[in-house]
Amino acid sequence: MDNNFEEITNKLINVIQKYRSILIFIKGSPDPDVIASSFALKIICDRYNVKSDIVALSATSLPQNKAIIDELNIPIRFEKSINNISHYNAYSILDYQSVYVQGISEKIPCAIHIDHHEAIEELVKAEFALIMQDVGSVSTIMTIILENLGYDNIKHLITKVSTALLYGIYTDTDGFKLASDLDYKAINYLSPYYDRTIIKNVVDLPFSEEMINYIGEAIRNQEIYKDWVITGIGYLDESQRDYIAIIADFLLSREKVTTVIVFAAIEKNKKTRLTLDASIRTKDKNIDLNNMINQISAEGGARRFKGSYQINLDYFAYCSDKIMLWDLLNNTTIEIIKKSRDRVYFSELKDIYGKLKKRISEIL
């Protein structure tokens, strides 16, 4: 689908109007981008008299994310599981590479998939799929769609949705530093409407003492390999999952390296479930993060400069010796990431050699 937003908007509306009720499902941890874009999609559904609910299975783990939901009264339901979906005709996934959701995809179709990460191949197909890698956030896409629909039709919600979308763009473009032309187009459109006081209050929220302690743990544990920093911070509760990405951003701005990988063991459902989660941040525009991550895990992905992956460790959730288990996870993860760095380095050398060979051929 090309970037003709009038056509994109019409196609989206045509799909929405086919259904009576749509589940807007948030996969993974609810960050500002998916919170805002899901809110925008719900507003569009409401406008066309299609019932919709925003549902997340993971709680927010940062005070800023909770604050933006509370300040704007964004209607997200946080549930332990999705048991009864009989009253939904379809579901949607925003800001996530994969649309498959166990227990949902088997029962109802995926109507809408909107994302800005690299596209992946999977069995489940969305009726309306829009993947734009040239934008910094899904909030940007939803802003331009709302612009095409006309904000005048949602006057009572203009301030709320504009504030949410601007904050979504802000966080996913690292304070607008990585913003593209389309991101700036969306920012310009939102500027007259958003609540500056709410944005300032949310952005100025300080790191909690707990977060500061984990930053210290990351610095103490960090290992520098070539031009990468690799560090594990131990066990985190699911509600603290977003700490990993925040710490990776912090270390990348602090350390004189090109790439930072922060990982942790995430305990869920009263410690009966376990995953290894890693966040990757880089300044190197030549690294194919998505390819690197796909060689480590099928659960993960990336866009330019940012990526993450997860490894299911439920089998080890009942291990009684948590210290021994963490040592195993920590050492294994560091070695795997070192090998990934070596592969990236080898690919860089091959690329340089290929360009040099081509240049010599042209000269000769």
Secondary structure, 3 states (H helix, E strand, C coil): CCCCHHHHHHHHHHHHCCCCEEEEEECCCCCHHHHHHHHHHHHHHHHCCCEEEEEECCCCCCHHHHHHHHHHCCCEEECCCCCCCCCCCEEEEECCCCCCCCCCCCCCCEEEEEECCCCCCCCCCCCEEEECCCCCCHHHHHHHHHHHHCHHHHHHHHHHHHHHHHHHHHHHCCCCCCCCHHHHHHHHHHCCCCCHHHHHHHHCCCCCHHHHHHHHHHHHHCEEECCEEEEEEEEEEHHHCCHHHHHHHHHHHHCCCCEEEEEEEEEECCCCEEEEEEEEEECCCCCCHHHHHHHHCCCEEEECCEEEEEEECHHHCCCCCHHHHHHHHHHHHHHHHHHHHHHHHHHHHHHHHHHHHHHHHHHC
